[in-house]
Amino acid sequence: MPSKVKLVADSGSTKAEWRLMSGKNGNAFSTQGMSPYFLSGLQIEEIVRAELLPQLGEARPDEVFFYGTGCGNEQNVALVKNSLQKVWPEAVISVNHDLMAAARALCGSEPGVASILGTGSNSCYYDGKDIVKNNPGLGFILGDEGSGAFLGKKVVQYYLYHTFDDEMRFRFEEKFKVNKDQILENVYRKPLPNRYLASFTPFLSENRDHYMIENILEDGLNEFFFSHIYKYSESWTVPLHFTGSVAWHFRDILEELCDLYELQLGKVLKNPMDGLIQFHKEE
């Protein structure tokens, strides 16, 4: 009897990674991210049809496991599931929060605190099977401490408030070539402002030789610890695991903060996909 073809997706706000599992083989694909907070069901369906189906070719999944940002409530789960079901009417569709993807990939069957630091941020305490505690993620306007959107917003604030010294203002203007009106237009009038703000985060990686950049990074990630990690009493007894582009690129600061607060740093992964593939193989 042939094995079922499984399609696993891990979607943030900016990028979605897909892995097709057929037998022992796994083919990787990518599309833009799909958050139900920013996209309609029709838009999600159109992205899948336009960006993913041409890459899949003749392959048709029997089961689809979609882990995505914003899929933490029933309404958003239903929206994403219905969109995917229209693309693959015969497949069994499972939709779960990207936080569960992080927990399963990072912790496996062991307890731990799993955190996402990407375009957005989130965290949970995972007991080895279920997410039993979750400090609420409030999105990029009210929360997302330590995320790309949060750190990018700080970069923009430093520029617009004239907090940057002359050297940093020059570096910013040379790289982005934008003015105040263009920035405000993108933040307040155009779609996906969180993704726009996160696009300024690479500026931090490129300019770590300047003390102002280190201040933004240390303050932003420390605020994530204070607002989220500290809310779990288990943080002092289990490893702290992280995934996401921000966690990966600034893992040295995570290590410093864990040392400072006498916490145990566990895994730091750029993305959780390999761990998810292992989980669904064993399942």
N, C-alpha and C positions, 0 to 999 in steps of 0.2 A: 504493500500500500504506500503510495507516494506521500512524503511528508508535506505538511501544510506550508504554504508560502506566507511568511509573516512580514509585515512592513512596520517598522518602528520609527517613530518621529519624535524628535526633541526640538520644540519650537520656543524661541524667545521672541522678543518684540522686533528684533532686527533680522535674525537669521533662523531658519529651520534646517535641521540636519535630518536626513532620512536614510534608513538602512534596510535594504531588502534581504531577508533571510530565506534562503531556499537550500535545504540540505545543509551542507557545511559552508556554503558560500555566502558572502555578504557584500553586496554592492552599495556604495555610498553615493548619495545625491544631496543637493542642497537647493533651497528656495529662499525667498525672503521670509521673514518671520510673520507669524499670524496671531495677533492678539485679538480676542473677541471684544476687548474694550475699545479697540480702535478701528476694527474692520467688521463689516456686516457679514452675514452668512453667505450672501451672493459673492462678495469680494473674496472670501476665503475659498469658495468653490472655484472661482475664476483663477486664482493664483495656482491652485493645485492643477487645474486643467492646463493652464498655459505654461507653467514652469516645471512641474513634476512629471506629468504623463509623457511628454516627449522624451524624457530621460529614461523612463521605465520601459519604453518600447512595447513589446507584446506581453510583458510580465503583468500578471493580475494577482493581487494578494487575496488570500483566503481570510486573513485576519489583519486588522490594522490597530496598532497600539500607538495612540497619539498622546504625547505628554506636552502640555503647552502652558505658557504664561497666561494668566487670566482665567484658567479653567478650574477655579476653586469654588464655584457655585453652580447650582443645578441649571440655571438659565444659560450661562455661558457654555457649560458642558453640552447641553442640548443643541445650542446653536452650532457648535463645531461638529458635533456628531451628525447632525442632519446634513451639514454641508458635505462631509466626507461620504455619507451614505449615498448622496446623489451621484458622487463620482464612482463609487464602487457599490452598487445596489445589492450584490450577492455576498459581500464580505461581512464578517463580524467586526463591528467597530467598537473599540474601547477608548474612552477619552479620560485622561487624568491630569491633575495639576503638574506643572513642571517641578514643583517641590517634591512630589513623590518620585519623580525621575531622579532627582538629585539624591534623595534618601536611599533609594534602592541601589543606585550606582556607587555611591560613596560608602555606605554602611554595610551593604549586603544583608546578612542576617544578624549583625551585631548592633547593639544600641550606640547612638551617637547623636551629636548635634550637626545637622546638615544645613549649609547656607549656600545661597546663590548670590553671586556678585557679578552681574552682567550689565545689560542695559538697565534692568531694574534689580531690586534686591529682595530677598526673602530668607526665612530661616525656619527651622523646626527642630523639635526633639523627636527622634525616631527610636522606638523600642526594639528594633530588629524585625518588626513585621508591619507595624502601623505608625502613622504620624499621630502622636498623642498630645503634642503641644505645638502651637503655631502662634507666634507673636504676629499680629495682623500686618500684612503689607498694605500700605496706604496709597501706593502709586507715586508717581514722580512729583506731583504737586504737594502732597502732604507728607510723603515719606521717601522711600527708596534710598535711605541713608547708605552711603558707601558704593552706590551703583554708578554706572557710567553716566546716566542722566544726571545724577546728583553731583558727581565730580565735574562733569562738563558744565553744569550750571554755575559752579563755583569759578571755573575758568572764565566764563562769560562775565560774571559779576566783577571779577578782579579787573577785567579789561574795561567794562563800561563805567565802573566806579572810579577808574584811574588809580586803582590800588597797585597794579603792576608798575614797576619802575620803568625807566625809559628803555632799558635793554629788553625787558620782557614784552613791552608794548610793541617794539620793533619786530621781535620774533613772531608775535601773534599776528600782526598785520601782514608780514611777509608770507606766512603760511596760509591764512584764511582769506585775506583780501575782502573783508566784509566791513560794513559800517553799522552803526546803531540801528538805523531804520530797517536794514535788511535782517538783522538778528531778531528784532521785535516782530517783524512780519512772519518770519519762520516759526517763532515761538507761539504767537498769539492768533495767527490767521491761517496758517497752513496745517495740513494733517500731519500726524505723527511727530509732535514736538519733542516727545521723549527721545525718539531716535535721533532727531536733529541735535539735541543737547549732548547726547552720548557721543556724537561724532567729533566733539572737541576733546574727548578723553585721550586719544593718541598724542596730543600736544603735551600731556603730562609725561608720558613715557619718553618723549624725545627731549625733554628739558629738565631732567632730574638733577642736572648739575646746578640748578638755581634753588636757593633756599625757599623762595615763595612757592615753588612747585611742590617741594617736600612738605611744606606746611599744609597745602591743600590736601595732599594725599593722606598725611598722618591724621589731620583733623577729621577728614571725611570717613576714613576707615575706623578711627576711634569712635566716631559717633555711631557707626553701625554696631560696634561692640557694646557701647553704652545703652543704645536703644533696643537691641535685640538679644545679643549673646547673654548679657547680664540678666535677662528676664527668665532664663532657664536655670533653675538650681542645679540641674544635672551638668551644666557646663564645667563644673569643677571636678566631675567624677568620670566623664566620658570624653573621648576625643572630639575635637572640633574639625569638621571636614568642610571644604569649600570647593565650589565649582563656578565657572564663568570666566569671561575674558579679563575682568578687572582683578579677580582673585588670582588668576594665573600670572598676569603681568606684574602685579605688585605683591607677590607672595612673600617677598622679603619683609615687607611692612607687617603682614599678618603674623609672620614668625616673631618679629620684634614685639608686637602687641601681646601675643600669647606668652612670651617670656616675661614681659612686664607685669602681666596680671596672673602669672603662674597657672596658665591653662595649657592643656595638651593639644598641640597641633597635630591633626591627622593627615588625611590625603588632601592635596590641592590639585584639581584636575581642570584642564581648559574647558572640557565639556564632558557630560556624563555618558556619552553614547556607548563606549566600549563596555562600561559597567552594565548598562541596560541590556546590551546584546547578551552578555553572560547571564543575566537574570532570566531573560526570556528563553534562552537555550535550556537552562536548568528547569524552568517551569514546564 
